Amino acid sequence: MSGKFVVEEVESVALPPKARVEREDPRETFERKRDYLDGFLSQKPVADPTGEPGGALYEDVIAALKDIFDPEIPVNIYDLGLIYGVEVTDDAHAAVTMTLTTPHCPVAESMPAEVELRVAAVPGIATAEVNLVWDPPWDPQKMTDDAKLELGML
């Protein structure tokens, strides 16, 4: 068939059938289908872990500790690495484990009492206790990078 075309003339062409979706019950299209968010929406909210790291009460205690400065070093006691642990129980009892730079520190008698007063003053804290420990001993490596920068150690 090189160069030759065959032309066929027709009077009409049958239309193709229209696409149809047959449903047994027309109400099926109007009823709400199972929502994929049902399980998510029916969950109860999880209580904020107030006494755990990241919880509001715990973070408020940390903020209070960051407001206490060592009188000899212009850095707060938290960034200085003097705070070894903070625990806040469900009944709002705060326990702070801390140390001092040396056992002969001039504020060895007053600093733990100040920490206890400041932590007890945090709204939501019922009682506070400070445990002063000497093991492991404090060393400059316990300081945060911010504290080291402030003291010119970085």
Sequence and secondary structure as in RCSB ss.txt:
>XXXX:A:sequence
MSGKFVVEEVESVALPPKARVEREDPRETFERKRDYLDGFLSQKPVADPTGEPGGALYEDVIAALKDIFDPEIPV
NIYDLGLIYGVEVTDDAHAAVTMTLTTPHCPVAESMPAEVELRVAAVPGIATAEVNLVWDPPWDPQKMTDDAKLE
LGML
>XXXX:A:secstr
  S       S            S GGGGTS    TTHHHHHS      TTSTTSHHHHHHHHHHTT B SSSSS
BTTTTT EEEEEE TTSEEEEEE  S TT TTTTTHHHHHHHHHHTSTT  EEEEEE  SS   GGGS HHHHHH
TT  
